[in-house]
Amino acid sequence: MNGDSPNAGSPSCLSFITKVNLIRTLIRPHLPHDIHDYVLEGICKALEGFHVISVVRTGGGKTTYFTGYMILLQELEKLSEDHCLKKTLNRTIPKNPLCIIVYPTKGLQEDMADQFNSLGIPSLAINEDTIRAAWNKRTDLWAQAMDPQLRCLLLSPEQLSSKPFNTALSNSLFYSRIIALDVDEIHLILTWGVIGFWLCFRDIGNMLMRLPRWTTLTGVTATLSAGTDTQEVTRMLGLKPGSFTFMRRSNRRPELQLIFRTLRQSTQGWSFPDLNWILDGHRKTMIYCSTISLAFRLFYNKRSRDLFVNDLNCQVLISTDALKVGNDFPNVDDVIVIEPQSPDDILQKGGRAGRKLPFLTPGPHCICYFSESTMKRAKAVIQHGKGEAEAGQNQRHGKMTVQMARLLSTECISAQMDVLFDNPAEEPPCGCENCSSLPTTNTNSCHCSRCIPEAPLPSLPSLPSAALLTDKRIGDILDSFAKIRTIDDLAPHVNTFLRGHEQSLLNKILELRKKFDRMAIALDPDNDEYVQVNISLPSSSNMT
């Protein structure tokens, strides 16, 4: 069974370092960038016949696990049989090897097929849309998939159980060429497959069992939490101890600021004043909504994807989970997530920001909005599930897991993320030219919204209001609203971020005071004369 490691474990006369260096020299000329050391290690493990599961941050080179491996196989075909690298191979490499890659979304499959082809890897994407487009041109994609020159077949999950794919597997030549089953966003086996959102994700493990015994699986993701989730994924894939290599890199992105905010207005209407600051920021922003209905009420445009990338005047892109994984927009400054459901959700969506230019100032932000009821629910889950949390971290209380409740209640968002995803405190340095040319980032510092008073960011005037004024500070100012008439009155509420902006804040408070004064005038229905009515300003906890 393919849960076992095919042909892995036999000794090699080459040292691992020597083999890695040889493989790098074969792959590097065909890529537009150097390959990370840890990706190269995963490729070497796959070549030796081990299944590979890798957790690495968004933008950390996950696609190169696939492209690098196929480039390597193509280069190995060109070497003579007496080449030292080929002589030390301890697994079967079929002639004209074929890799099957499962991608979660149709757009991502097609984008990756274009990218693979541009790298000299003959590839074909097959999904419902490409089949329909080919049929309109009187073309049969599955007939093209039989071409022995094809190296990568990119499929949507539902194609794994389709009749045409089963027919293809019955073709002995096609079947014998399969060398790898690769899966992008492997964590979706749990988050989409188990909960029933996309049941075909559960077929991936069964498919591995149906492929040739030498087939290796490589699964990559940025968000597979430690403990129960990791164990469940390997179980569903049928991977046995000793047959696979699990590689966990830190998925923390220190340059991405995590900000948690509380919604003051309901998301059921058509007005969203909590988000007005986005329009004044002039930064490319993606907004993720939990439902199609909410996304429609915020904004809807069929051409939004292309406009967002190519039009400088298109500032905001609004989406549901359709753009949660895989998109690699080069110009996203900030990500807004409305009511994220899990830590995975936050990291996957927040990871869309700052993909190409992570060291801009100010850096990218992931700002998550939660309703007051969600925050109260988190506290209740922590109190109720404290004992249960020791047995496993993903127990559900209603619609909230203990993991999520801990994250919402924590004093440091980034530190809690490190715990949930078992991020290593230190990692060996990567020697590739990509990493060696980048400025180092202190991963011990944190500027999440729970730590921001202790870790100020540069260029503060450019920061969004979510970073400058926390919910607690806004509440304190509103509670003392009647007493604030001068800058001295405002002084107790001014922190590092507000220094230099006291007059602007005071002007806004005085402006609001005038509005409240006008609201305090009412009409007496008996004599048609204006009378003064006393109105008490509610505390922040009662404001909506």
C-alpha positions as CSV (number, residue, x, y, z in Angstrom):
1,M,0.0,0.0,0.0
2,N,1.2,3.5,-0.8
3,G,0.9,4.5,2.9
4,D,4.3,2.7,3.1
5,S,7.4,4.5,1.9
6,P,8.1,3.1,-1.6
7,N,11.7,1.9,-2.0
8,A,12.9,4.3,0.8
9,G,15.7,3.6,3.2
10,S,18.4,1.9,1.2
11,P,21.9,3.2,1.7
12,S,23.5,5.7,-0.7
13,C,27.2,6.1,-1.5
14,L,26.8,9.9,-1.7
15,S,26.6,12.0,1.4
16,F,23.4,13.9,1.8
17,I,25.1,17.2,1.5
18,T,26.8,16.2,-1.7
19,K,23.5,14.9,-3.1
20,V,21.7,18.1,-2.2
21,N,24.4,20.3,-3.9
22,L,24.2,18.2,-7.1
23,I,20.4,18.5,-7.1
24,R,20.6,22.2,-6.6
25,T,22.9,22.6,-9.6
26,L,20.4,20.7,-11.7
27,I,17.3,22.7,-10.6
28,R,18.6,26.2,-10.2
29,P,19.2,27.2,-13.9
30,H,15.5,26.5,-14.7
31,L,14.0,28.7,-11.9
32,P,13.8,32.5,-11.8
33,H,15.1,32.5,-8.2
34,D,17.1,30.3,-5.9
35,I,15.5,27.4,-4.1
36,H,15.1,27.5,-0.3
37,D,17.2,24.9,1.6
38,Y,14.2,23.4,3.3
39,V,12.3,23.0,0.0
40,L,15.4,21.4,-1.5
41,E,15.5,19.0,1.4
42,G,11.9,18.0,0.8
43,I,12.5,17.4,-2.9
44,C,15.5,15.2,-1.9
45,K,13.3,13.2,0.5
46,A,10.7,12.7,-2.2
47,L,13.4,11.5,-4.6
48,E,14.4,9.0,-2.0
49,G,10.9,7.7,-1.9
50,F,9.4,9.3,1.2
51,H,6.1,11.0,1.4
52,V,6.5,14.7,2.4
53,I,4.2,16.9,4.4
54,S,5.5,20.5,4.8
55,V,4.1,23.4,6.7
56,V,5.7,26.7,5.7
57,R,4.5,30.3,5.9
58,T,2.6,32.0,3.0
59,G,5.0,33.1,0.4
60,G,7.6,30.6,1.7
61,G,8.1,28.8,-1.6
62,K,5.5,26.0,-1.4
63,T,5.0,25.8,-5.1
64,T,8.7,25.0,-5.6
65,Y,8.2,21.7,-3.9
66,F,6.2,20.7,-7.1
67,T,8.1,22.6,-9.8
68,G,11.5,21.9,-8.4
69,Y,10.8,18.1,-8.2
70,M,9.5,17.9,-11.8
71,I,12.4,20.0,-13.1
72,L,14.7,17.6,-11.3
73,L,13.1,14.5,-12.9
74,Q,13.4,16.1,-16.3
75,E,17.1,16.8,-15.7
76,L,17.7,13.3,-14.4
77,E,16.4,11.9,-17.7
78,K,19.2,13.7,-19.5
79,L,22.0,12.2,-17.4
80,S,23.8,9.1,-18.4
81,E,23.2,5.9,-16.6
82,D,26.6,6.0,-15.0
83,H,26.2,9.5,-13.5
84,C,26.9,9.3,-9.8
85,L,23.5,10.7,-8.9
86,K,21.5,8.2,-10.9
87,K,23.6,5.3,-9.7
88,T,22.7,6.2,-6.1
89,L,18.9,6.4,-6.7
90,N,17.1,3.9,-4.4
91,R,13.7,4.1,-6.0
92,T,12.0,3.5,-9.3
93,I,11.7,6.4,-11.7
94,P,9.4,5.5,-14.6
95,K,10.1,6.7,-18.2
96,N,8.3,10.0,-18.9
97,P,7.3,10.5,-15.3
98,L,3.9,12.2,-14.6
99,C,2.9,14.1,-11.6
100,I,-0.8,14.6,-10.6
101,I,-1.3,17.8,-8.6
102,V,-4.5,18.6,-6.8
103,Y,-5.4,22.3,-6.3
104,P,-8.4,23.5,-4.4
105,T,-9.7,26.1,-6.8
106,K,-10.1,26.2,-10.6
107,G,-8.5,29.6,-11.0
108,L,-5.5,28.5,-9.1
109,Q,-5.1,25.3,-11.2
110,E,-5.2,27.3,-14.4
111,D,-2.7,29.9,-13.1
112,M,-0.3,27.2,-12.0
113,A,-0.6,25.4,-15.3
114,D,0.5,28.5,-17.0
115,Q,3.4,29.0,-14.5
116,F,4.5,25.4,-14.9
117,N,4.5,25.6,-18.7
118,S,6.5,28.8,-18.6
119,L,9.2,26.9,-16.6
120,G,9.4,24.3,-19.3
121,I,7.2,21.7,-17.5
122,P,4.5,20.5,-19.9
123,S,1.3,20.8,-17.9
124,L,-2.5,20.6,-18.3
125,A,-5.3,21.8,-16.0
126,I,-8.5,19.8,-16.0
127,N,-11.6,21.1,-14.2
128,E,-15.2,21.7,-15.0
129,D,-14.4,25.1,-16.7
130,T,-11.5,23.9,-18.8
131,I,-13.4,20.8,-19.9
132,R,-16.4,23.0,-21.0
133,A,-14.1,25.4,-22.9
134,A,-12.3,22.6,-24.6
135,W,-15.6,21.0,-25.6
136,N,-16.7,24.2,-27.2
137,K,-13.6,24.0,-29.4
138,R,-14.2,20.3,-30.1
139,T,-11.2,19.3,-28.1
140,D,-10.9,16.4,-25.6
141,L,-8.7,17.3,-22.6
142,W,-8.5,13.8,-21.3
143,A,-7.1,12.7,-24.7
144,Q,-4.5,15.4,-24.3
145,A,-3.8,14.0,-20.8
146,M,-2.6,10.7,-22.4
147,D,0.3,12.5,-24.2
148,P,3.5,10.9,-22.9
149,Q,5.2,14.3,-23.1
150,L,2.9,15.7,-20.4
151,R,4.6,16.1,-17.0
152,C,2.0,17.6,-14.7
153,L,-1.7,17.0,-14.7
154,L,-3.4,19.6,-12.5
155,L,-6.8,18.5,-11.2
156,S,-9.6,19.8,-9.1
157,P,-10.5,17.4,-6.2
158,E,-13.7,16.2,-7.8
159,Q,-11.9,15.0,-10.9
160,L,-10.2,12.3,-8.7
161,S,-13.5,10.3,-8.6
162,S,-14.6,11.2,-12.1
163,K,-15.3,8.6,-14.8
164,P,-12.7,10.0,-17.2
165,F,-10.0,9.9,-14.6
166,N,-10.8,6.3,-13.7
167,T,-10.7,5.5,-17.4
168,A,-7.3,7.1,-17.6
169,L,-6.0,5.0,-14.7
170,S,-7.0,1.9,-16.6
171,N,-4.6,2.8,-19.4
172,S,-1.5,0.9,-18.5
173,L,0.9,3.4,-20.1
174,F,-0.7,6.4,-18.3
175,Y,-0.8,4.5,-15.0
176,S,2.8,3.4,-15.2
177,R,4.1,6.9,-15.7
178,I,2.6,8.3,-12.4
179,I,5.3,9.1,-10.0
180,A,3.8,11.6,-7.6
181,L,0.6,12.8,-6.1
182,D,1.0,16.4,-4.9
183,V,-1.6,18.3,-2.9
184,D,-1.7,22.1,-2.4
185,E,-3.3,23.3,0.9
186,I,-3.3,19.9,2.4
187,H,-5.1,21.2,5.5
188,L,-8.3,21.5,3.5
189,I,-8.8,17.8,3.9
190,L,-9.9,18.7,7.4
191,T,-11.4,22.2,7.0
192,W,-13.3,21.5,3.8
193,G,-13.4,17.7,3.6
194,V,-14.5,16.6,7.0
195,I,-17.1,19.3,7.6
196,G,-18.8,18.5,4.4
197,F,-18.1,21.7,2.5
198,W,-16.2,19.8,-0.2
199,L,-16.4,16.0,0.4
200,C,-14.2,15.1,-2.5
201,F,-11.2,16.3,-0.5
202,R,-11.6,13.1,1.5
203,D,-10.9,11.0,-1.6
204,I,-7.2,12.1,-1.8
205,G,-6.0,9.5,0.7
206,N,-8.0,6.8,-1.1
207,M,-6.5,7.9,-4.4
208,L,-3.0,7.5,-3.1
209,M,-3.8,3.8,-2.4
210,R,-4.9,3.3,-6.1
211,L,-1.7,4.7,-7.7
212,P,1.5,2.7,-8.4
213,R,3.4,1.6,-5.3
214,W,6.3,3.9,-6.1
215,T,4.1,7.0,-6.0
216,T,5.1,9.5,-3.4
217,L,2.8,12.2,-1.9
218,T,3.8,15.7,-1.2
219,G,1.4,18.0,0.6
220,V,2.0,21.6,1.5
221,T,0.2,24.2,3.6
222,A,0.8,27.2,5.7
223,T,-1.8,26.4,8.3
224,L,-1.9,22.9,9.7
225,S,-2.0,23.3,13.5
226,A,-0.1,21.0,15.8
227,G,-1.5,18.0,17.7
228,T,-4.9,16.5,16.7
229,D,-5.2,18.2,13.3
230,T,-1.8,17.0,12.1
231,Q,-2.5,13.5,13.3
232,E,-5.9,13.4,11.6
233,V,-4.5,14.6,8.3
234,T,-1.8,11.9,8.2
235,R,-4.4,9.3,9.3
236,M,-6.8,10.3,6.5
237,L,-4.0,10.1,4.0
238,G,-3.1,6.6,5.2
239,L,0.5,7.5,5.9
240,K,2.3,5.1,8.2
241,P,5.1,6.0,10.7
242,G,8.4,5.8,8.9
243,S,6.9,6.3,5.5
244,F,6.8,10.1,5.5
245,T,8.8,13.2,6.4
246,F,7.0,15.9,8.3
247,M,8.6,19.3,7.9
248,R,7.4,22.2,10.0
249,R,8.7,25.6,9.5
250,S,7.5,28.7,11.4
251,N,4.4,30.1,9.6
252,R,4.8,33.4,11.5
253,R,5.4,36.5,9.3
254,P,6.8,39.1,11.7
255,E,6.3,41.9,9.1
256,L,2.5,41.3,9.0
257,Q,0.8,43.1,11.8
258,L,-2.2,41.2,13.3
259,I,-4.9,43.5,14.6
260,F,-8.1,42.4,16.4
261,R,-11.0,44.8,16.5
262,T,-14.6,44.7,17.8
263,L,-17.4,45.6,15.4
264,R,-19.6,48.4,16.8
265,Q,-22.3,47.9,14.1
266,S,-24.2,44.9,12.9
267,T,-23.1,43.2,9.7
268,Q,-26.8,42.6,8.7
269,G,-27.3,46.1,7.1
270,W,-26.0,48.0,4.2
271,S,-23.9,50.5,6.0
272,F,-20.5,49.6,7.5
273,P,-19.0,52.7,9.3
274,D,-16.4,50.5,11.0
275,L,-14.7,50.1,7.6
276,N,-14.9,53.8,6.5
277,W,-11.2,54.3,7.3
278,I,-10.2,51.9,4.5
279,L,-11.4,54.4,1.9
280,D,-9.2,57.1,3.4
281,G,-6.1,54.9,3.5
282,H,-5.2,54.7,-0.2
283,R,-3.8,51.2,0.3
284,K,-4.7,48.1,-1.7
285,T,-7.1,46.2,0.6
286,M,-8.7,42.8,0.4
287,I,-11.9,42.2,2.5
288,Y,-13.0,38.7,3.3
289,C,-16.6,38.1,4.2
290,S,-18.0,35.0,5.8
291,T,-21.0,34.8,3.5
292,I,-21.8,35.6,-0.1
293,S,-24.7,37.8,1.1
294,L,-22.3,40.0,3.2
295,A,-19.8,40.2,0.3
296,F,-22.6,41.3,-2.0
297,R,-23.8,44.0,0.4
298,L,-20.3,45.4,0.7
299,F,-19.4,45.3,-3.0
300,Y,-19.8,43.2,-6.1
301,N,-17.9,43.3,-9.4
302,K,-17.4,40.4,-11.7
303,R,-14.1,41.9,-13.0
304,S,-12.8,42.7,-9.6
305,R,-9.9,40.3,-9.7
306,D,-8.3,41.8,-12.8
307,L,-9.2,45.3,-11.8
308,F,-7.6,45.0,-8.5
309,V,-4.2,43.8,-9.9
310,N,-4.1,46.0,-13.0
311,D,-6.0,49.2,-12.1
312,L,-4.2,51.6,-9.7
313,N,-7.6,53.2,-9.0
314,C,-9.1,50.0,-7.8
315,Q,-8.4,50.0,-4.1
316,V,-10.6,47.4,-2.5
317,L,-11.3,43.7,-3.5
318,I,-14.1,41.9,-1.6
319,S,-14.3,38.1,-1.6
320,T,-15.5,35.0,0.3
321,D,-13.3,31.9,0.7
322,A,-12.9,31.7,-3.1
323,L,-9.7,33.8,-2.7
324,K,-8.8,32.4,0.6
325,V,-6.0,30.1,-0.7
326,G,-3.5,30.2,-3.5
327,N,-3.9,33.7,-4.9
328,D,-0.6,35.5,-5.2
329,F,-1.6,39.1,-5.8
330,P,1.5,41.2,-5.9
331,N,0.1,44.4,-4.5
332,V,-2.0,43.7,-1.4
333,D,-1.2,46.1,1.5
334,D,-3.9,45.2,4.0
335,V,-6.3,42.3,4.5
336,I,-9.6,42.7,6.4
337,V,-11.3,39.6,7.7
338,I,-14.9,39.8,9.0
339,E,-15.6,37.2,11.7
340,P,-12.9,34.7,10.9
341,Q,-13.8,31.2,12.1
342,S,-10.4,29.8,13.1
343,P,-6.7,30.6,13.5
344,D,-6.2,28.8,10.1
345,D,-8.7,31.3,8.6
346,I,-6.8,34.3,9.9
347,L,-3.4,33.1,8.7
348,Q,-4.6,32.0,5.3
349,K,-6.5,35.2,4.5
350,G,-4.0,37.5,6.2
351,G,-1.2,35.8,4.3
352,R,-2.4,37.4,1.1
353,A,-1.0,40.8,2.3
354,G,2.6,41.8,1.6
355,R,3.4,38.8,-0.6
356,K,5.8,40.5,-3.0
357,L,6.9,43.6,-1.0
358,P,7.0,42.5,2.6
359,F,9.4,45.1,3.8
360,L,7.5,48.3,2.8
361,T,6.9,50.9,5.5
362,P,4.4,50.8,7.0
363,G,4.2,47.0,6.6
364,P,1.2,44.9,5.7
365,H,-1.7,44.5,8.1
366,C,-4.3,41.7,8.8
367,I,-7.2,43.3,10.7
368,C,-9.9,41.0,12.0
369,Y,-13.3,42.3,13.1
370,F,-15.4,40.4,15.6
371,S,-18.8,41.1,17.0
372,E,-19.1,41.7,20.8
373,S,-21.1,38.5,21.1
374,T,-18.2,36.6,19.6
375,M,-15.8,38.1,22.1
376,K,-18.1,37.2,24.9
377,R,-18.5,33.7,23.5
378,A,-14.7,33.3,23.6
379,K,-14.6,34.1,27.3
380,A,-17.4,31.6,27.9
381,V,-15.6,28.9,26.0
382,I,-12.4,29.4,27.9
383,Q,-14.2,29.1,31.2
384,H,-16.3,26.1,30.1
385,G,-13.6,24.3,28.1
386,K,-10.5,24.8,30.3
387,G,-10.3,21.2,31.4
388,E,-11.3,19.7,28.1
389,A,-8.5,21.7,26.3
390,E,-5.9,19.4,27.8
391,A,-7.2,16.4,25.9
392,G,-7.2,18.2,22.5
393,Q,-7.2,21.7,21.2
394,N,-10.0,21.5,18.6
395,Q,-13.1,20.8,20.7
396,R,-16.1,22.7,19.5
397,H,-18.4,24.7,21.7
398,G,-21.2,25.8,19.5
399,K,-19.4,27.2,16.5
400,M,-16.2,28.1,18.3
401,T,-13.2,25.9,19.0
402,V,-11.0,26.2,22.1
403,Q,-8.2,27.1,19.8
404,M,-10.1,30.2,18.5
405,A,-11.3,31.1,22.0
406,R,-7.8,31.1,23.3
407,L,-6.6,33.3,20.4
408,L,-9.4,35.8,21.0
409,S,-8.6,35.9,24.8
410,T,-4.8,36.0,24.6
411,E,-2.5,38.8,25.6
412,C,-0.3,38.4,22.5
413,I,-1.9,37.2,19.2
414,S,1.4,36.2,17.6
415,A,2.6,34.2,20.6
416,Q,-0.6,32.3,20.8
417,M,-0.4,31.6,17.0
418,D,3.1,30.1,17.7
419,V,1.7,27.8,20.3
420,L,-1.2,26.7,18.1
421,F,1.0,25.9,15.2
422,D,4.0,24.7,17.2
423,N,6.2,27.3,15.5
424,P,9.9,26.7,16.4
425,A,11.5,29.4,18.4
426,E,14.6,29.3,16.2
427,E,15.2,27.9,12.8
428,P,18.4,27.1,11.0
429,P,19.3,29.9,8.5
430,C,18.5,29.3,4.9
431,G,21.5,29.7,2.7
432,C,19.7,30.4,-0.6
433,E,20.4,33.7,-2.3
434,N,16.8,34.8,-1.8
435,C,17.0,34.7,2.0
436,S,20.7,35.8,2.3
437,S,19.9,39.0,0.4
438,L,16.9,40.0,2.6
439,P,17.2,42.1,5.8
440,T,16.8,40.0,9.0
441,T,13.7,40.3,11.0
442,N,13.6,40.0,14.8
443,T,11.0,37.3,15.3
444,N,11.1,37.8,19.1
445,S,9.5,41.2,18.8
446,C,5.7,41.6,18.2
447,H,3.6,44.4,17.1
448,C,0.2,42.7,17.2
449,S,-2.7,44.9,18.4
450,R,-2.3,43.4,21.9
451,C,1.4,44.3,22.1
452,I,1.4,47.5,20.1
453,P,2.0,49.9,23.0
454,E,5.3,48.2,23.7
455,A,6.3,47.9,20.1
456,P,5.6,51.0,18.0
457,L,5.8,50.9,14.3
458,P,7.5,53.5,12.1
459,S,5.6,56.0,10.0
460,L,2.7,56.1,12.4
461,P,0.7,58.8,10.5
462,S,0.3,56.1,7.8
463,L,-1.1,53.5,10.1
464,P,-4.9,52.7,9.9
465,S,-7.0,53.9,12.8
466,A,-7.3,50.3,14.0
467,A,-3.6,50.5,15.0
468,L,-3.7,54.0,16.5
469,L,-6.9,53.8,18.6
470,T,-7.7,50.5,20.3
471,D,-11.3,49.7,21.3
472,K,-10.4,50.1,25.0
473,R,-8.8,53.6,24.4
474,I,-11.9,54.7,22.4
475,G,-14.1,53.4,25.3
476,D,-12.1,55.3,27.9
477,I,-12.3,58.5,25.9
478,L,-16.1,58.2,25.5
479,D,-16.5,57.4,29.2
480,S,-14.7,60.7,30.0
481,F,-16.2,62.6,27.1
482,A,-18.1,65.2,29.2
483,K,-14.8,66.1,31.1
484,I,-12.6,66.6,28.0
485,R,-12.5,70.2,27.0
486,T,-8.8,71.0,26.7
487,I,-5.6,69.2,25.7
488,D,-4.7,68.8,29.4
489,D,-8.0,67.0,29.9
490,L,-7.1,64.7,27.1
491,A,-3.6,64.0,28.4
492,P,-4.5,60.8,30.4
493,H,-5.7,59.2,27.2
494,V,-2.7,60.0,25.0
495,N,-0.2,57.2,24.4
496,T,2.9,56.9,22.2
497,F,0.9,56.7,19.0
498,L,-1.3,59.8,19.7
499,R,1.5,62.1,20.7
500,G,1.7,65.0,18.3
501,H,-2.0,64.4,17.3
502,E,-3.6,65.7,20.5
503,Q,-5.0,68.8,18.9
504,S,-6.6,66.9,16.0
505,L,-8.2,64.5,18.4
506,L,-9.4,67.3,20.6
507,N,-10.9,69.1,17.6
508,K,-12.8,65.9,16.7
509,I,-14.1,65.6,20.3
510,L,-15.3,69.2,20.3
511,E,-16.9,68.7,17.0
512,L,-18.8,65.7,18.3
513,R,-19.8,67.8,21.4
514,K,-21.5,70.3,19.1
515,K,-23.4,67.5,17.4
516,F,-24.5,66.1,20.7
517,D,-25.6,69.5,21.9
518,R,-27.8,69.8,18.8
519,M,-29.2,66.4,19.5
520,A,-30.1,67.6,23.0
521,I,-32.8,69.9,21.5
522,A,-36.3,68.5,21.2
523,L,-39.7,69.7,20.3
524,D,-42.5,69.9,22.9
525,P,-45.6,68.5,21.1
526,D,-48.0,70.6,23.3
527,N,-46.8,74.1,22.6
528,D,-44.6,73.8,19.5
529,E,-41.7,75.4,21.4
530,Y,-38.2,74.0,21.7
531,V,-37.2,72.8,25.1
532,Q,-33.9,71.5,26.4
533,V,-33.7,67.8,27.0
534,N,-30.9,66.2,29.0
535,I,-29.3,63.3,27.2
536,S,-26.7,61.1,29.0
537,L,-23.9,59.9,26.8
538,P,-23.8,56.1,27.0
539,S,-20.6,54.3,27.9
540,S,-18.6,52.6,25.1
541,S,-19.9,49.2,26.3
542,N,-23.5,50.2,25.5
543,M,-22.7,51.9,22.2
544,T,-23.5,50.2,18.9
